[in-house]
Amino acid sequence: MAGEGDVNKPVLKRPPGPQAATVAKTAIQVENLDVVFGAGAGAVTALSGVNVDIPEGGLVTMLGPSGCGKSTLLRAFADLVPAAAGEIAIFGRSPRLAREARDFAFVFQDATLLPWRT
């Protein structure tokens, strides 16, 4: 019979063709960000020339010693400290507009709103 010998023949399947690369939207884009506290001779530059793109759904870890600017960068994202120079875009909006639109949430390291809680 025709086809009887095909039972033990290996079946070769081609892998699916190349799929269109999914392009993730940029959730946070930072270009040449500077954050400076104070003015004049007493000014302290906390961040200088920071550039970063974080894709939507991305997982990012910031590592560094105490005082290197990790929290300052997060506070700039959240519109809690102003940028002295550069640009920040949160889902294409300024940090102020993104905050007002509730595009993100910010959780403080310490219980700043309820200092009595331990």
Beta strands, then each sheet from edge to edge (+ up, - down):
strand 1: 26-37
strand 2: 44-55
strand 3: 85-90
sheet 1: 2+ 1- 3+
end
